[in-house]
């Protein structure tokens, strides 16, 4: 690790730098989120480029050279995107976000202590990887950009099954009745329907049980267990071409996806003991502001288990992909950013806040 010490110089200029950085970072973050839905929006692309360019320029002006080359490499990528040489895609948004996150940690340390430790070797290798991908000899820059992303966040290296279901009963201290074993066996079979579903049951179960424990177990774990399993069984009833479709869904296909609520609910109704699980399934697509479906419930009209499941399912979808087009995990902070964006709209802020605490604890343990 290297140590950078800030030359105090003009204190007023330094204060302005810190304030400007926070504004520019928030603007960049907002534009990255929007670009995933509007990747060809020239105004958003230019705004993101300007934010990174300005941050780099400000760092150079104040002599914060450890960040300049790293930011320059990202600026070069964004410049090629806005000129149509490369298409904007989630990889580029994630890479920009992770570089800015490294800059944020560096600048936050400067603001506290006027000095910051940093991994100079990592910064240099990441910048080199990005620049190598942009040379005229590189026919396809994506592999190099992907390597740079993995260097910044090794957990994004690839999609993989995060455990299996064999030990789920023991792990969550749930008695393995005949009904529960049957439901789990069916749910585990659904994971073969799509590559990005591999390991999904174990991942979703782990997050929702942790969230439930974090808040004092307001829902019986067995009910959550059944809701998670039956939900995925209902989703697996969709046609394979809909599950694996990379392009935008048609209106008819969207309706078929929404029908998974009804399918899973009917399955749950076959097991009277799991009436709470059925209610969780019935409500899990409702939004906190009332804009969800099928009943347009809002606030605490939505049952607690469904409010939790909505947060966890969104996190799973962001980190492990909505479709077969994604072959790697998304950065954790990308999912956190998305959840925070829709807190109070799609999700109950209370559950988002609790989930953020869990993600922080797990990140510290890695």
C-alpha positions as CSV (number, residue, x, y, z in Angstrom):
1,X,0.0,0.0,0.0
2,X,1.1,3.5,-0.8
3,X,0.4,6.7,1.2
4,X,-0.7,10.0,-0.4
5,X,-0.4,13.1,1.7
6,X,-2.5,16.2,0.7
7,X,-0.5,19.4,0.5
8,X,-2.9,21.7,2.4
9,X,-2.4,24.8,0.2
10,X,-5.5,26.9,-0.4
11,X,-8.0,25.6,2.2
12,X,-11.0,27.2,0.5
13,X,-10.1,25.5,-2.8
14,X,-9.9,22.2,-1.0
15,X,-13.3,22.6,0.7
16,X,-14.8,23.4,-2.7
17,X,-13.1,20.3,-4.2
18,X,-14.7,18.0,-1.6
19,X,-18.1,19.5,-2.1
20,X,-17.9,19.4,-5.9
21,X,-16.8,15.8,-5.8
22,X,-19.9,14.7,-3.8
23,X,-22.2,16.5,-6.3
24,X,-20.4,15.1,-9.3
25,X,-20.4,11.5,-7.8
26,X,-24.1,11.7,-7.2
27,X,-24.7,12.9,-10.7
28,X,-22.6,10.2,-12.2
29,X,-24.3,7.5,-10.1
30,X,-27.7,8.8,-11.2
31,X,-26.7,8.8,-14.9
32,X,-25.3,5.3,-14.7
33,X,-28.6,4.0,-13.4
34,X,-30.6,5.8,-16.0
35,X,-28.3,4.6,-18.8
36,X,-29.0,1.0,-18.1
37,X,-32.6,1.7,-19.2
38,X,-31.7,4.3,-21.9
39,X,-28.2,3.1,-23.2
40,X,-28.4,5.3,-26.3
41,X,-29.4,8.5,-24.6
42,X,-26.8,11.0,-25.8
43,X,-27.6,13.5,-23.1
44,X,-27.0,11.0,-20.3
45,X,-23.8,9.7,-21.9
46,X,-22.4,13.3,-22.2
47,X,-23.4,14.1,-18.7
48,X,-21.6,11.0,-17.3
49,X,-18.6,11.8,-19.4
50,X,-18.5,15.4,-18.1
51,X,-18.8,14.3,-14.5
52,X,-15.8,11.9,-14.8
53,X,-13.8,14.4,-16.8
54,X,-14.4,17.2,-14.2
55,X,-13.5,14.9,-11.3
56,X,-10.3,14.0,-13.1
57,X,-9.5,17.6,-13.9
58,X,-10.1,18.7,-10.3
59,X,-7.8,15.9,-9.0
60,X,-5.1,17.0,-11.4
61,X,-5.5,20.6,-10.4
62,X,-5.0,19.8,-6.7
63,X,-2.2,17.3,-7.4
64,X,-4.1,14.2,-6.5
65,X,-2.2,12.2,-9.1
66,X,-2.9,8.6,-7.9
67,X,-6.5,9.0,-9.2
68,X,-5.8,10.8,-12.4
69,X,-4.6,7.9,-14.6
70,X,-7.4,5.6,-13.3
71,X,-10.0,8.3,-14.1
72,X,-8.5,9.0,-17.4
73,X,-8.8,5.4,-18.5
74,X,-12.6,5.4,-17.6
75,X,-13.0,8.8,-19.3
76,X,-11.5,7.3,-22.5
77,X,-14.0,4.4,-22.4
78,X,-16.9,6.9,-22.0
79,X,-15.6,9.1,-24.7
80,X,-15.6,6.1,-27.1
81,X,-19.2,5.3,-26.0
82,X,-20.5,8.7,-26.6
83,X,-18.9,8.8,-30.1
84,X,-20.5,5.5,-31.0
85,X,-17.3,3.4,-31.1
86,X,-18.5,1.2,-28.2
87,X,-22.1,0.5,-27.2
88,X,-22.9,1.3,-23.6
89,X,-23.7,-1.8,-21.6
90,X,-24.0,-2.8,-17.9
91,X,-20.3,-3.8,-17.8
92,X,-19.2,-0.2,-18.6
93,X,-21.6,1.2,-16.0
94,X,-20.3,-1.2,-13.4
95,X,-16.7,-0.5,-14.2
96,X,-17.3,3.3,-14.0
97,X,-19.1,2.9,-10.7
98,X,-16.4,0.7,-9.1
99,X,-13.6,3.2,-10.2
100,X,-15.6,6.1,-8.7
101,X,-16.1,4.1,-5.5
102,X,-12.4,3.7,-5.2
103,X,-12.0,7.4,-5.7
104,X,-14.7,8.1,-3.1
105,X,-12.9,6.0,-0.5
106,X,-9.6,7.8,-1.3
107,X,-11.2,11.3,-1.2
108,X,-13.1,10.5,2.0
109,X,-9.8,9.6,3.7
110,X,-8.3,12.8,2.5
111,X,-11.2,14.8,3.9
112,X,-10.8,13.2,7.3
113,X,-7.0,13.1,7.6
114,X,-5.5,14.9,4.7
115,X,-3.9,11.6,3.7
116,X,-5.0,8.4,2.1
117,X,-3.6,4.9,1.7
118,X,-4.2,3.3,-1.7
119,X,-3.1,0.3,-3.7
120,X,-1.0,1.9,-6.4
121,X,-0.2,-1.4,-8.1
122,X,-3.9,-2.2,-8.4
123,X,-4.7,1.3,-9.8
124,X,-1.9,1.0,-12.4
125,X,-2.9,-2.5,-13.5
126,X,-6.6,-1.6,-13.8
127,X,-5.8,1.5,-15.8
128,X,-3.5,-0.6,-18.1
129,X,-6.2,-3.2,-18.6
130,X,-8.7,-0.6,-19.6
131,X,-6.3,1.2,-21.9
132,X,-5.2,-2.1,-23.5
133,X,-8.8,-2.8,-24.4
134,X,-9.1,0.5,-26.2
135,X,-6.1,0.3,-28.4
136,X,-6.4,0.0,-32.1
137,X,-5.1,-3.5,-32.0
138,X,-7.9,-4.7,-29.7
139,X,-10.7,-6.0,-31.9
140,X,-13.0,-6.4,-28.9
141,X,-12.4,-4.3,-25.7
142,X,-14.9,-6.2,-23.6
143,X,-12.5,-9.0,-22.3
144,X,-10.0,-6.3,-21.1
145,X,-12.8,-4.2,-19.5
146,X,-14.1,-7.4,-17.8
147,X,-10.7,-8.2,-16.4
148,X,-10.4,-4.6,-15.1
149,X,-13.8,-5.0,-13.4
150,X,-12.7,-8.3,-11.8
151,X,-9.6,-6.8,-10.5
152,X,-11.6,-4.1,-8.7
153,X,-14.2,-6.6,-7.4
154,X,-13.1,-10.3,-7.6
155,X,-16.6,-11.4,-6.6
156,X,-17.9,-10.3,-10.1
157,X,-15.7,-12.9,-11.8
158,X,-18.5,-15.2,-12.9
159,X,-22.0,-16.5,-12.1
160,X,-21.9,-19.6,-10.1
161,X,-24.1,-21.7,-7.7
162,X,-23.6,-20.3,-4.2
163,X,-24.1,-23.5,-2.4
164,X,-26.8,-26.2,-2.8
165,X,-30.1,-27.1,-1.1
166,X,-29.0,-30.3,0.6
167,X,-28.2,-28.6,3.9
168,X,-30.8,-25.8,3.8
169,X,-33.0,-27.5,6.4
170,X,-30.1,-27.8,8.8
171,X,-28.7,-24.4,8.0
172,X,-31.9,-22.6,8.8
173,X,-33.0,-25.0,11.6
174,X,-36.2,-26.1,9.8
175,X,-37.7,-29.5,10.4
176,X,-37.6,-31.5,7.2
177,X,-41.2,-32.8,6.9
178,X,-42.3,-34.9,3.9
179,X,-44.2,-31.8,2.4
180,X,-41.2,-29.5,2.8
181,X,-38.8,-32.0,1.3
182,X,-41.1,-32.5,-1.7
183,X,-41.5,-28.7,-2.2
184,X,-37.7,-28.2,-2.0
185,X,-37.0,-31.0,-4.4
186,X,-39.4,-29.4,-6.9
187,X,-37.9,-25.9,-6.4
188,X,-34.3,-27.2,-6.8
189,X,-35.3,-28.7,-10.2
190,X,-36.3,-25.2,-11.4
191,X,-32.7,-24.0,-11.3
192,X,-31.9,-26.0,-14.4
193,X,-34.3,-23.9,-16.4
194,X,-31.8,-21.0,-16.8
195,X,-28.0,-20.6,-16.2
196,X,-28.5,-17.5,-14.1
197,X,-30.9,-19.5,-11.7
198,X,-28.2,-21.9,-10.6
199,X,-27.8,-21.6,-6.9
200,X,-30.7,-19.2,-6.7
201,X,-32.7,-21.1,-4.0
202,X,-29.8,-21.1,-1.6
203,X,-28.9,-17.5,-2.2
204,X,-32.4,-16.1,-1.8
205,X,-33.1,-18.3,1.2
206,X,-29.9,-17.1,2.9
207,X,-30.6,-13.4,2.4
208,X,-34.3,-13.6,3.4
209,X,-33.6,-15.6,6.5
210,X,-30.8,-13.2,7.5
211,X,-33.2,-10.3,7.0
212,X,-35.9,-12.0,9.0
213,X,-33.4,-12.6,11.8
214,X,-32.1,-9.1,11.7
215,X,-35.6,-7.8,12.5
216,X,-36.5,-10.2,15.2
217,X,-38.2,-13.0,13.1
218,X,-41.5,-11.3,12.4
219,X,-42.3,-14.2,10.0
220,X,-42.1,-17.9,10.8
221,X,-39.0,-19.2,8.9
222,X,-40.9,-22.2,7.6
223,X,-43.4,-19.9,5.9
224,X,-40.6,-17.9,4.2
225,X,-39.0,-21.2,3.2
226,X,-42.2,-22.4,1.4
227,X,-42.8,-19.0,-0.1
228,X,-39.3,-18.9,-1.7
229,X,-39.6,-22.4,-3.1
230,X,-43.2,-22.1,-4.4
231,X,-42.4,-18.8,-6.0
232,X,-39.6,-20.2,-8.1
233,X,-41.7,-23.2,-9.0
234,X,-44.3,-20.8,-10.3
235,X,-41.7,-18.9,-12.3
236,X,-40.4,-22.1,-13.8
237,X,-43.8,-22.7,-15.4
238,X,-43.0,-19.9,-17.9
239,X,-42.0,-20.9,-21.4
240,X,-38.3,-21.3,-21.8
241,X,-38.0,-18.7,-24.6
242,X,-39.5,-16.1,-22.2
243,X,-37.2,-17.1,-19.3
244,X,-34.1,-16.9,-21.5
245,X,-35.1,-14.0,-23.7
246,X,-32.4,-11.2,-23.8
247,X,-34.5,-8.7,-25.8
248,X,-37.3,-6.6,-24.3
249,X,-40.5,-8.7,-23.6
250,X,-43.7,-8.1,-25.5
251,X,-46.8,-7.1,-23.7
252,X,-48.1,-10.6,-23.9
253,X,-44.9,-12.0,-22.5
254,X,-44.9,-9.5,-19.7
255,X,-48.4,-10.6,-18.8
256,X,-47.3,-14.3,-18.8
257,X,-44.5,-13.3,-16.4
258,X,-47.0,-11.5,-14.1
259,X,-49.1,-14.7,-14.1
260,X,-46.4,-16.4,-12.0
261,X,-48.0,-14.8,-8.9
262,X,-51.3,-16.6,-9.7
263,X,-49.6,-19.9,-10.5
264,X,-47.5,-19.9,-7.3
265,X,-50.5,-18.9,-5.2
266,X,-52.5,-21.8,-6.5
267,X,-49.7,-24.2,-5.6
268,X,-49.5,-22.7,-2.1
269,X,-53.3,-23.1,-1.7
270,X,-52.8,-26.9,-2.0
271,X,-51.0,-26.8,1.4
272,X,-53.4,-25.2,4.0
273,X,-50.6,-25.2,6.6
274,X,-48.7,-22.7,4.5
275,X,-51.4,-19.9,4.4
276,X,-48.8,-17.2,5.4
277,X,-46.6,-18.4,2.5
278,X,-49.5,-18.0,0.1
279,X,-50.1,-14.5,1.3
280,X,-46.4,-13.6,0.8
281,X,-46.6,-14.9,-2.7
282,X,-49.9,-13.0,-3.4
283,X,-48.3,-9.7,-2.2
284,X,-44.7,-10.0,-3.3
285,X,-45.1,-7.9,-6.5
286,X,-47.0,-5.1,-4.8
287,X,-45.0,-1.9,-4.4
288,X,-44.7,0.3,-1.3
289,X,-46.2,3.3,-3.2
290,X,-49.2,1.3,-4.5
291,X,-47.9,1.0,-8.1
292,X,-47.5,-2.8,-8.1
293,X,-49.7,-5.7,-9.0
294,X,-52.1,-7.6,-8.8
295,X,-54.0,-5.6,-6.1
296,X,-52.2,-2.2,-6.1
297,X,-51.7,-2.6,-2.3
298,X,-49.4,0.0,-0.6
299,X,-47.5,0.5,2.6
300,X,-48.4,-1.9,5.4
301,X,-51.3,-3.3,3.4
302,X,-48.5,-5.5,2.0
303,X,-47.7,-8.3,4.3
304,X,-44.3,-8.2,6.0
305,X,-42.9,-11.4,4.4
306,X,-43.8,-10.0,0.9
307,X,-42.0,-6.7,1.7
308,X,-38.9,-8.7,2.6
309,X,-39.1,-11.0,-0.4
310,X,-39.4,-8.0,-2.8
311,X,-36.1,-6.5,-1.5
312,X,-34.3,-9.9,-1.7
313,X,-35.7,-10.8,-5.1
314,X,-34.6,-7.4,-6.5
315,X,-31.1,-7.9,-5.1
316,X,-30.9,-11.3,-6.6
317,X,-32.0,-10.1,-10.0
318,X,-29.5,-7.3,-10.0
319,X,-26.5,-9.3,-8.8
320,X,-27.1,-12.5,-10.8
321,X,-28.9,-11.2,-13.8
322,X,-32.4,-10.9,-15.3
323,X,-31.5,-12.9,-18.4
324,X,-29.0,-15.2,-20.1
325,X,-27.2,-12.1,-21.5
326,X,-25.2,-11.7,-18.2
327,X,-22.4,-14.1,-17.5
328,X,-21.0,-12.6,-14.4
329,X,-22.2,-11.3,-11.0
330,X,-22.9,-7.6,-10.7
331,X,-21.0,-5.6,-8.1
332,X,-22.7,-5.6,-4.7
333,X,-22.6,-1.8,-4.5
334,X,-24.5,-1.7,-7.9
335,X,-27.4,-3.6,-6.2
336,X,-27.2,-1.5,-3.1
337,X,-27.5,1.7,-5.2
338,X,-30.5,0.4,-7.1
339,X,-32.3,-0.7,-3.8
340,X,-31.7,2.8,-2.3
341,X,-33.0,4.4,-5.4
342,X,-36.4,2.7,-5.1
343,X,-36.6,2.9,-1.3
344,X,-40.0,4.4,-0.5
345,X,-41.2,3.7,-4.0
346,X,-41.0,0.0,-4.7
347,X,-39.7,-1.0,-1.3
348,X,-40.4,-0.2,2.4
349,X,-37.4,1.9,3.5
350,X,-37.3,0.0,6.8
351,X,-36.5,-3.3,5.0
352,X,-34.0,-1.6,2.6
353,X,-32.2,-0.1,5.6
354,X,-32.1,-3.5,7.4
355,X,-30.9,-5.2,4.2
356,X,-28.1,-2.6,3.8
357,X,-26.9,-3.5,7.3
358,X,-26.7,-7.2,6.4
359,X,-24.8,-6.5,3.2
360,X,-22.3,-4.3,5.0
361,X,-21.7,-7.0,7.6
362,X,-21.2,-9.7,4.9
363,X,-18.9,-7.5,2.9
364,X,-16.7,-6.9,6.0
365,X,-16.5,-10.7,6.5
366,X,-15.3,-11.4,2.9
